[in-house]
Amino acid sequence: MVRKKTVSKQNELQELKNQLARALADYDNLRKRVEREREEIEGLVKITIVSRLLPIYDMIEGAQKHLKDSGLAITIDEFITVLKEEGIERIEVKPGDKFDEELHEAIEVVDSSVDEKANVGRISEVILSGWRLNNGPIIRHAKVKVGKKGR
């Protein structure tokens, strides 16, 4: 009888250990899922806020091109620094780059036989900078002019 009680208690102890191991694994999975979801929400919040701020940035950048004001240049640099610290970066694009629909939005197509800057399938002019979050989701595609084959 004592032997049966000992075996029974050992079985009960093993079952409790198994339950504890499962509970700890479930907790760890929950913790990881909550962390992933928190990061996703944080990214969506950043995208929303930056999307609303980019038109203001564009106005300041446009004013800087015309006024050549050092105060505006400092403001632009600080804006870009803050974005970088938050994991938001400019999509680097310049005239002559190959058009990539993943990164660029063609807002105008330029006939390459009329405009010598317009090479077929290449960007002839950058209208607005594009922005993305941590080499991931695009916040705004770069707005560009693209060359096409003339008639």
ChimeraX attribute file (.defattr): number of C-alpha atoms within 10 A of each C-alpha:
attribute: neighborCount
match mode: 1-to-1
recipient: residues
	/A:1	6
	/A:2	7
	/A:3	8
	/A:4	9
	/A:5	10
	/A:6	11
	/A:7	12
	/A:8	12
	/A:9	12
	/A:10	12
	/A:11	12
	/A:12	12
	/A:13	12
	/A:14	12
	/A:15	12
	/A:16	12
	/A:17	12
	/A:18	12
	/A:19	12
	/A:20	12
	/A:21	12
	/A:22	12
	/A:23	12
	/A:24	12
	/A:25	12
	/A:26	12
	/A:27	12
	/A:28	12
	/A:29	12
	/A:30	12
	/A:31	12
	/A:32	12
	/A:33	12
	/A:34	12
	/A:35	12
	/A:36	12
	/A:37	12
	/A:38	12
	/A:39	12
	/A:40	12
	/A:41	12
	/A:42	12
	/A:43	18
	/A:44	15
	/A:45	12
	/A:46	18
	/A:47	20
	/A:48	12
	/A:49	11
	/A:50	19
	/A:51	14
	/A:52	11
	/A:53	12
	/A:54	17
	/A:55	12
	/A:56	11
	/A:57	16
	/A:58	14
	/A:59	11
	/A:60	15
	/A:61	18
	/A:62	14
	/A:63	14
	/A:64	17
	/A:65	12
	/A:66	8
	/A:67	10
	/A:68	12
	/A:69	11
	/A:70	10
	/A:71	10
	/A:72	17
	/A:73	16
	/A:74	11
	/A:75	15
	/A:76	17
	/A:77	12
	/A:78	12
	/A:79	13
	/A:80	16
	/A:81	14
	/A:82	13
	/A:83	17
	/A:84	14
	/A:85	9
	/A:86	13
	/A:87	15
	/A:88	24
	/A:89	20
	/A:90	19
	/A:91	19
	/A:92	11
	/A:93	20
	/A:94	14
	/A:95	17
	/A:96	17
	/A:97	15
	/A:98	17
	/A:99	21
	/A:100	14
	/A:101	10
	/A:102	9
	/A:103	17
	/A:104	24
	/A:105	18
	/A:106	18
	/A:107	13
	/A:108	14
	/A:109	17
	/A:110	22
	/A:111	18
	/A:112	20
	/A:113	15
	/A:114	11
	/A:115	12
	/A:116	11
	/A:117	18
	/A:118	23
	/A:119	21
	/A:120	20
	/A:121	18
	/A:122	21
	/A:123	27
	/A:124	26
	/A:125	20
	/A:126	18
	/A:127	13
	/A:128	19
	/A:129	18
	/A:130	22
	/A:131	24
	/A:132	20
	/A:133	22
	/A:134	13
	/A:135	12
	/A:136	9
	/A:137	13
	/A:138	20
	/A:139	21
	/A:140	21
	/A:141	20
	/A:142	26
	/A:143	20
	/A:144	25
	/A:145	23
	/A:146	29
	/A:147	28
	/A:148	17
	/A:149	14
	/A:150	11
	/A:151	6
